[in-house]
Amino acid sequence: MSIGLILLIVLALAVAGYAIGRARSVRTAGGDARKLHSLPGSYGQMAFLFTAVPALLVLMAWLLIQPIVVENRAANLLTPADIPDGSNTSLVMADVRRIADGLDLVMADAGMGEGELAAMRADFSDIRTRLGNVGVAIGANVTPAVFEAAKTYRADSKTGRTAMAALVLLIALGGLGVALTRIRPDFRARNVSESFVVALLIGSSLVAILTTVGIVASLLVESIHFFRLYPAREFFGSLTWNPQFRGNSELGIWPLLWGTLYVSFIALVFAVPVGLLIAIYLSEYASRRMRAVVKPAVEILAGIPTIVYGLFALITVGPFLRDYFAQPMGLGQSSSSVMTAGLVMGIMLIPFVSSLSDDIINAVPQAMRDGSYGLGATQSETVKQVILPAALPGIVGAILLAASRAIGETMIVVMGAGAAAKLSLNPFEAMTTVTVKIVGQLTGDTEFASPETLVAFALGLVLFVFTLGLNVIALVVVRKYREQYE
């Protein structure tokens, strides 16, 4: 039974429980809902929650635990002889999973039953042929033991799905039965429903925290694994980025970090003044009609996909900068450059700065403006000496958001700045960033356990620490300013 079908059945039972619980509550009160402690809908909500929540929690836990258990059982069937030289268990298990998924296709293609599948062990070349016919590619060094592990993997997965479906539906029915037996006029159904809602809200609040913890933990674990294979001293001390998947790689982070900071700096130098001036004009000088036209037009920039910005950089901005600036000044011959990516990224960041700053400036109390005007200040003096200082914490937050967006951008850099990892002050040379190399190291048919692949996690960890540092600095600045004005 598929996961979608299980969810539909549980949801149907929960909806039926709501209707039955609501009707039963009225019936137990002799048809007079005024005798009930809670509204009839609260009794229905209780039945709905008792039916759906425990079943869905068990379903989620099962989906997390079953793959680990099934994979460990299949891996225990493999011996060191089944793992070729230069490979590891994870790569062999990838073949096991592909074969297990392909066996269903083989059975459907050949009209086999489970008994015939169990007998498919004598002619291993025939098995390979059948898998190839249904489009399942496996490694050349797959052995019959791997095929047996795949059969075990498939059988355990199928048994686990059946047991999961039975258990989840049984818990849903049990929850429905418990809810219905508790319905009586004096039962505090509203309190139970509200407790469920509070727990749901707390769980939703924990999602962001747990997600952050999971991200940091995964980065730390894989980064530690990387530093066991590649010296941290060379990673942080080398000025050369030259990954070679055949070995002898030089994986120095500084060329990538320099490219990231350089591109982001140019983007912010362009976006922050323009965006801030737009925000000041819209909030303090523009008429209502002009604001209604300009602000949505600026915010359209935020909805343009980054791939479109990348094409704009590649086709328009890059050749323009090359032909009219780089070549006449003798600074470069390529249309891919830091300046190209920085300018286009700056255009993309304008609405982040302008829209947030506009909202923040509009939130400054009108009394502060009136007080400034009452002291004889002009409008420009009021903006410069009263409004901008009062809105500074929010403006710093808007700039920080734009900086984080610039540091994490990938597509514009790929198409506008190129992929060359180098240390240079020339803004018309091609460079690259940390995010681009993270994507490059994790794509392709490469061994996951190699330093050249695991370096992506170390790069991600450094980027995370760097952006965290930016947040801490901004928080310190904002708090210091707020203490001064509050």
C-alpha positions as CSV (number, residue, x, y, z in Angstrom):
1,M,0.0,0.0,0.0
2,S,1.4,3.4,-1.0
3,I,2.1,6.2,1.4
4,G,-0.5,8.4,-0.4
5,L,-3.2,5.8,0.0
6,I,-2.5,5.4,3.7
7,L,-2.7,9.1,4.2
8,L,-6.0,9.3,2.3
9,I,-7.5,6.5,4.4
10,V,-6.3,8.0,7.7
11,L,-7.7,11.4,6.6
12,A,-11.0,9.8,5.6
13,L,-11.2,8.1,9.0
14,A,-10.5,11.4,10.8
15,V,-13.1,13.2,8.8
16,A,-15.6,10.5,9.6
17,G,-14.6,10.6,13.2
18,Y,-15.3,14.4,13.3
19,A,-18.8,13.8,11.9
20,I,-19.5,10.9,14.2
21,G,-18.1,12.6,17.3
22,R,-20.1,15.7,16.7
23,A,-23.3,13.8,16.2
24,R,-22.6,11.5,19.2
25,S,-22.0,14.4,21.5
26,V,-25.4,15.9,20.7
27,R,-27.1,12.5,21.1
28,T,-25.5,11.9,24.5
29,A,-27.0,15.2,25.6
30,G,-30.5,14.2,24.6
31,G,-30.4,16.4,21.6
32,D,-29.8,19.6,23.6
33,A,-26.3,20.9,22.8
34,R,-26.7,23.4,25.8
35,K,-26.1,20.5,28.2
36,L,-22.6,19.9,26.8
37,H,-19.5,21.3,28.4
38,S,-18.1,22.2,25.0
39,L,-19.5,23.0,21.6
40,P,-20.4,19.9,19.4
41,G,-17.6,20.9,17.0
42,S,-15.0,20.5,19.8
43,Y,-16.1,16.9,20.3
44,G,-15.7,16.4,16.6
45,Q,-12.3,18.0,16.6
46,M,-11.2,15.7,19.5
47,A,-12.3,12.7,17.5
48,F,-10.5,14.0,14.4
49,L,-7.3,14.6,16.4
50,F,-7.4,11.3,18.2
51,T,-7.8,9.5,14.9
52,A,-5.2,11.3,12.8
53,V,-2.4,12.5,15.0
54,P,-1.2,9.3,16.6
55,A,-1.4,7.4,13.3
56,L,0.5,10.1,11.4
57,L,3.2,10.2,14.1
58,V,3.7,6.5,13.9
59,L,3.8,6.7,10.1
60,M,6.5,9.4,10.2
61,A,8.6,7.4,12.7
62,W,8.3,4.3,10.7
63,L,9.3,6.0,7.5
64,L,12.5,7.3,9.3
65,I,13.4,4.0,10.9
66,Q,12.5,1.4,8.3
67,P,15.1,2.4,5.7
68,I,17.9,2.2,8.3
69,V,16.9,-1.2,9.5
70,V,16.3,-2.7,6.0
71,E,19.6,-1.4,4.7
72,N,21.5,-2.7,7.7
73,R,20.0,-6.2,7.2
74,A,21.0,-6.2,3.6
75,A,24.5,-4.8,4.3
76,N,25.0,-7.6,6.8
77,L,24.7,-10.2,4.0
78,L,27.7,-8.7,2.2
79,T,31.2,-9.9,2.9
80,P,34.5,-8.1,2.3
81,A,34.9,-10.1,-0.9
82,D,31.7,-8.5,-2.3
83,I,33.2,-5.0,-1.9
84,P,35.7,-4.4,-4.8
85,D,39.0,-2.6,-4.3
86,G,38.6,1.1,-4.6
87,S,35.0,0.9,-3.5
88,N,33.1,1.0,-0.2
89,T,30.0,-0.3,1.3
90,S,27.9,2.8,0.4
91,L,28.6,2.3,-3.3
92,V,27.8,-1.4,-3.2
93,M,24.6,-0.6,-1.3
94,A,23.7,1.9,-4.1
95,D,23.8,-1.1,-6.5
96,V,21.7,-3.1,-4.0
97,R,19.0,-0.4,-4.0
98,R,19.0,0.0,-7.8
99,I,18.6,-3.8,-8.3
100,A,15.9,-4.0,-5.6
101,D,14.0,-1.2,-7.4
102,G,14.6,-2.9,-10.8
103,L,13.3,-6.3,-9.7
104,D,9.7,-5.1,-9.7
105,L,10.2,-3.8,-13.2
106,V,11.7,-7.2,-14.2
107,M,8.7,-9.0,-12.7
108,A,6.2,-6.8,-14.5
109,D,8.1,-7.0,-17.8
110,A,8.4,-10.8,-17.7
111,G,5.1,-11.6,-16.0
112,M,6.9,-13.3,-13.1
113,G,5.5,-14.3,-9.7
114,E,7.3,-14.2,-6.4
115,G,8.2,-17.9,-6.7
116,E,9.9,-17.4,-10.0
117,L,11.8,-14.4,-8.6
118,A,13.0,-16.5,-5.7
119,A,14.4,-19.0,-8.2
120,M,16.4,-16.4,-10.1
121,R,19.8,-17.2,-8.7
122,A,21.4,-19.8,-11.0
123,D,22.0,-17.8,-14.2
124,F,23.4,-14.4,-13.0
125,S,24.1,-13.2,-16.6
126,D,20.4,-13.6,-17.4
127,I,19.6,-11.5,-14.4
128,R,21.9,-8.8,-15.7
129,T,20.3,-8.9,-19.1
130,R,16.8,-8.6,-17.6
131,L,17.7,-5.7,-15.5
132,G,19.3,-4.0,-18.5
133,N,16.2,-4.6,-20.6
134,V,14.1,-2.5,-18.1
135,G,16.7,0.3,-18.0
136,V,18.4,-0.6,-14.7
137,A,22.1,0.1,-14.9
138,I,24.3,-1.7,-12.3
139,G,28.1,-1.8,-11.8
140,A,30.3,-4.2,-13.7
141,N,31.6,-5.7,-10.5
142,V,28.1,-6.7,-9.0
143,T,28.2,-10.3,-7.7
144,P,25.5,-12.8,-7.0
145,A,25.8,-12.0,-3.3
146,V,24.9,-8.4,-4.1
147,F,21.8,-9.7,-6.0
148,E,20.8,-11.8,-3.0
149,A,21.2,-8.8,-0.8
150,A,19.0,-6.8,-3.2
151,K,16.3,-9.5,-3.0
152,T,16.4,-9.4,0.8
153,Y,16.3,-5.6,0.7
154,R,13.2,-5.7,-1.6
155,A,11.5,-8.4,0.5
156,D,12.1,-6.6,3.8
157,S,10.9,-3.3,2.3
158,K,7.7,-4.9,1.1
159,T,7.1,-6.6,4.4
160,G,7.8,-3.3,6.2
161,R,5.4,-1.3,4.1
162,T,2.6,-3.9,4.7
163,A,3.3,-3.9,8.5
164,M,3.4,-0.1,8.5
165,A,0.0,0.2,6.7
166,A,-1.6,-2.3,9.1
167,L,-0.2,-0.7,12.2
168,V,-1.1,2.9,11.1
169,L,-4.6,2.0,10.2
170,L,-5.0,0.0,13.4
171,I,-3.8,3.0,15.5
172,A,-6.2,5.3,13.6
173,L,-9.1,3.0,14.3
174,G,-8.1,2.6,17.9
175,G,-7.8,6.4,18.3
176,L,-11.2,6.8,16.8
177,G,-12.7,4.2,19.2
178,V,-11.0,5.8,22.3
179,A,-12.3,9.2,21.3
180,L,-15.9,8.0,20.8
181,T,-15.9,6.2,24.1
182,R,-14.8,9.4,26.0
183,I,-17.7,11.5,24.6
184,R,-20.2,12.4,27.2
185,P,-21.9,15.7,28.2
186,D,-19.4,16.6,31.0
187,F,-16.2,15.7,29.1
188,R,-14.0,18.8,28.5
189,A,-13.5,18.3,24.8
190,R,-12.6,21.9,24.2
191,N,-9.6,21.6,26.6
192,V,-8.4,18.5,24.9
193,S,-8.6,20.1,21.4
194,E,-6.9,23.3,22.6
195,S,-4.1,21.2,24.2
196,F,-3.6,19.5,20.8
197,V,-3.4,22.9,19.1
198,V,-0.9,24.2,21.6
199,A,1.3,21.1,21.1
200,L,1.0,21.6,17.3
201,L,2.0,25.2,17.6
202,I,5.0,24.3,19.8
203,G,6.0,21.6,17.3
204,S,5.8,24.1,14.5
205,S,7.9,26.5,16.4
206,L,10.6,23.8,16.9
207,V,10.7,23.0,13.2
208,A,13.1,25.9,12.4
209,I,15.3,25.1,15.4
210,L,15.5,21.4,14.6
211,T,16.1,22.1,11.0
212,T,19.0,24.4,11.9
213,V,20.4,21.8,14.3
214,G,20.1,19.2,11.6
215,I,21.9,21.3,9.0
216,V,24.7,22.2,11.4
217,A,25.1,18.6,12.5
218,S,25.2,17.2,9.0
219,L,27.8,19.8,8.0
220,L,29.9,19.1,11.1
221,V,29.9,15.3,10.7
222,E,30.8,15.4,7.0
223,S,33.4,18.2,7.5
224,I,35.1,16.2,10.3
225,H,35.2,13.3,7.9
226,F,36.8,15.5,5.2
227,F,39.4,16.8,7.6
228,R,40.4,13.3,8.5
229,L,41.2,12.7,4.8
230,Y,42.6,16.2,4.0
231,P,44.7,18.3,6.3
232,A,42.8,21.3,7.8
233,R,46.1,23.3,7.7
234,E,46.2,23.0,3.9
235,F,42.5,23.7,3.5
236,F,42.7,27.0,5.4
237,G,46.3,27.8,4.5
238,S,46.6,27.1,0.8
239,L,46.0,29.8,-1.8
240,T,45.3,27.3,-4.6
241,W,42.1,25.6,-5.6
242,N,42.8,22.6,-7.9
243,P,40.7,19.5,-7.2
244,Q,41.8,16.4,-9.0
245,F,39.6,13.4,-8.6
246,R,42.5,11.2,-9.4
247,G,44.4,12.4,-6.4
248,N,47.0,15.1,-5.4
249,S,44.3,17.8,-5.1
250,E,44.9,21.3,-3.7
251,L,41.8,22.4,-1.9
252,G,42.6,25.8,-0.5
253,I,39.5,27.8,0.4
254,W,40.9,31.4,0.0
255,P,40.4,31.8,-3.8
256,L,36.7,30.8,-3.4
257,L,36.2,33.0,-0.3
258,W,37.8,35.9,-2.0
259,G,35.6,35.5,-5.1
260,T,32.5,35.3,-2.9
261,L,33.4,38.5,-0.9
262,Y,34.4,40.4,-4.1
263,V,31.2,39.6,-6.0
264,S,29.0,40.3,-2.9
265,F,30.9,43.6,-2.2
266,I,30.3,44.9,-5.7
267,A,26.6,43.8,-5.6
268,L,26.1,45.6,-2.2
269,V,28.0,48.7,-3.3
270,F,25.5,49.0,-6.2
271,A,22.3,47.8,-4.5
272,V,22.4,49.5,-1.1
273,P,22.7,53.1,-2.1
274,V,20.2,52.7,-5.0
275,G,17.7,50.7,-2.9
276,L,18.0,53.1,0.1
277,L,17.5,56.2,-2.1
278,I,14.4,54.5,-3.7
279,A,13.0,53.8,-0.2
280,I,13.6,57.4,0.9
281,Y,11.9,58.8,-2.2
282,L,8.9,56.5,-2.0
283,S,8.3,57.0,1.7
284,E,9.1,60.7,2.1
285,Y,8.8,62.5,-1.3
286,A,6.7,60.5,-3.8
287,S,3.0,61.2,-4.2
288,R,0.5,58.5,-3.5
289,R,0.0,57.9,-7.2
290,M,3.7,57.7,-7.9
291,R,4.2,55.3,-5.0
292,A,1.5,53.0,-6.2
293,V,3.2,52.7,-9.5
294,V,6.9,52.7,-8.6
295,K,6.9,50.3,-5.6
296,P,5.2,47.4,-7.4
297,A,7.5,48.0,-10.4
298,V,10.6,47.7,-8.2
299,E,9.3,44.6,-6.4
300,I,8.9,42.9,-9.7
301,L,12.6,42.5,-9.8
302,A,12.4,40.2,-6.7
303,G,10.1,37.8,-8.7
304,I,12.4,37.3,-11.7
305,P,14.1,33.9,-11.6
306,T,17.9,34.0,-11.0
307,I,18.5,32.0,-14.2
308,V,17.0,35.0,-16.1
309,Y,19.4,37.3,-14.4
310,G,22.2,34.9,-15.3
311,L,21.1,35.1,-19.0
312,F,21.0,38.9,-18.8
313,A,24.5,38.9,-17.4
314,L,25.8,36.5,-20.0
315,I,24.2,38.0,-23.1
316,T,23.9,41.8,-22.3
317,V,25.9,43.1,-19.3
318,G,29.0,40.9,-19.8
319,P,29.6,41.8,-23.5
320,F,28.8,45.5,-22.8
321,L,31.4,45.7,-20.0
322,R,34.0,43.8,-22.0
323,D,33.6,46.0,-25.2
324,Y,33.3,49.4,-23.5
325,F,35.4,49.1,-20.3
326,A,37.6,46.0,-20.0
327,Q,39.1,45.9,-23.5
328,P,39.7,49.6,-23.9
329,M,41.4,49.8,-20.5
330,G,43.3,46.6,-21.1
331,L,41.9,44.9,-18.1
332,G,40.4,41.8,-19.7
333,Q,39.1,40.0,-22.8
334,S,36.3,37.9,-21.3
335,S,32.6,38.8,-20.8
336,S,32.6,36.7,-17.6
337,S,33.9,38.8,-14.8
338,V,33.3,39.7,-11.2
339,M,32.0,43.1,-12.3
340,T,29.4,41.4,-14.5
341,A,28.1,39.1,-11.8
342,G,28.2,41.9,-9.1
343,L,26.2,44.4,-11.1
344,V,23.5,42.0,-12.1
345,M,23.3,40.6,-8.6
346,G,23.1,44.2,-7.4
347,I,20.1,44.7,-9.6
348,M,18.5,41.6,-8.2
349,L,19.1,42.8,-4.6
350,I,17.6,46.3,-5.1
351,P,14.0,45.2,-4.1
352,F,15.4,43.5,-1.0
353,V,16.9,46.7,0.2
354,S,14.3,49.2,-1.0
355,S,11.1,47.4,0.0
356,L,12.3,46.5,3.5
357,S,13.8,49.9,4.1
358,D,10.6,51.6,2.8
359,D,8.5,49.6,5.2
360,I,10.9,50.4,8.1
361,I,11.0,54.2,7.3
362,N,7.2,54.3,7.1
363,A,7.1,52.7,10.6
364,V,8.9,55.7,12.1
365,P,6.3,57.5,14.2
366,Q,4.9,60.6,12.6
367,A,5.4,62.5,15.9
368,M,9.2,62.4,15.3
369,R,8.7,64.1,11.9
370,D,6.3,66.7,13.4
371,G,8.8,67.4,16.2
372,S,11.6,68.0,13.7
373,Y,9.5,70.3,11.6
374,G,8.4,72.2,14.7
375,L,12.0,72.9,15.5
376,G,12.5,74.4,12.1
377,A,14.2,71.6,10.3
378,T,13.7,71.1,6.6
379,Q,12.4,67.9,5.0
380,S,15.9,66.8,3.9
381,E,17.3,67.6,7.4
382,T,14.5,65.6,9.0
383,V,15.2,62.6,6.8
384,K,19.0,62.8,7.4
385,Q,19.0,63.6,11.1
386,V,15.8,62.0,12.5
387,I,14.2,59.4,10.2
388,L,17.3,57.5,9.0
389,P,18.8,57.3,12.6
390,A,15.5,56.1,13.9
391,A,15.1,53.5,11.2
392,L,18.8,52.4,11.3
393,P,18.3,49.0,13.0
394,G,15.8,47.9,10.4
395,I,17.9,49.3,7.6
396,V,20.9,47.3,8.9
397,G,18.7,44.2,8.9
398,A,17.6,44.8,5.3
399,I,21.3,45.2,4.2
400,L,22.2,42.0,6.1
401,L,19.4,40.2,4.3
402,A,20.7,41.4,1.0
403,A,24.3,40.5,1.9
404,S,23.2,36.9,2.9
405,R,21.3,36.7,-0.4
406,A,24.3,37.8,-2.3
407,I,26.7,35.4,-0.6
408,G,24.4,32.4,-1.3
409,E,23.7,33.2,-4.9
410,T,24.9,30.6,-7.5
411,M,23.3,30.9,-10.9
412,I,24.2,34.5,-11.6
413,V,27.8,33.8,-10.6
414,V,28.0,30.7,-12.8
415,M,26.8,32.5,-15.9
416,G,28.2,36.0,-15.1
417,A,31.5,35.4,-13.3
418,G,32.7,32.1,-14.7
419,A,34.2,29.2,-12.7
420,A,37.9,30.2,-12.3
421,A,39.2,30.1,-8.7
422,K,41.8,32.8,-8.4
423,L,43.0,35.7,-6.2
424,S,43.0,38.9,-8.1
425,L,42.0,42.6,-7.6
426,N,41.0,43.0,-11.3
427,P,37.1,43.2,-11.3
428,F,37.0,42.4,-15.0
429,E,38.6,38.9,-14.5
430,A,36.6,35.7,-14.2
431,M,36.3,34.3,-10.7
432,T,34.0,32.0,-8.8
433,T,32.4,31.6,-5.4
434,V,32.0,29.1,-2.6
435,T,28.4,28.2,-3.6
436,V,29.4,27.5,-7.2
437,K,32.1,25.1,-6.1
438,I,29.8,23.4,-3.6
439,V,27.4,22.5,-6.5
440,G,30.3,21.5,-8.8
441,Q,31.9,19.2,-6.2
442,L,28.6,17.4,-5.4
443,T,27.4,16.9,-9.0
444,G,28.6,14.2,-11.4
445,D,29.3,10.5,-11.0
446,T,31.9,10.8,-8.3
447,E,32.7,8.8,-5.2
448,F,31.0,10.4,-2.2
449,A,33.7,9.4,0.2
450,S,36.5,11.2,-1.6
451,P,38.0,14.4,-0.3
452,E,37.1,16.2,-3.5
453,T,33.4,15.5,-2.8
454,L,33.4,15.9,1.0
455,V,35.1,19.3,0.6
456,A,31.7,20.7,-0.3
457,F,30.6,20.2,3.3
458,A,33.6,22.0,4.6
459,L,32.9,24.8,2.3
460,G,29.3,24.9,3.4
461,L,30.4,25.0,7.0
462,V,32.7,27.9,6.4
463,L,30.0,29.8,4.6
464,F,27.6,29.1,7.5
465,V,30.0,30.4,10.0
466,F,30.7,33.4,7.9
467,T,27.0,34.4,7.5
468,L,26.5,33.7,11.3
469,G,29.3,36.1,12.0
470,L,27.6,38.7,9.8
471,N,24.4,38.2,11.8
472,V,26.2,38.6,15.1
473,I,27.9,41.8,14.0
474,A,24.6,43.3,12.8
475,L,22.9,42.3,16.1
476,V,25.7,44.0,18.1
477,V,25.3,47.2,16.0
478,V,21.6,47.2,16.3
479,R,21.6,46.7,20.1
480,K,24.2,49.4,20.6
481,Y,22.1,51.8,18.6
482,R,18.8,50.9,20.4
483,E,20.4,51.4,23.8
484,Q,21.3,54.9,22.7
485,Y,17.8,55.8,21.5
486,E,15.7,53.9,24.0
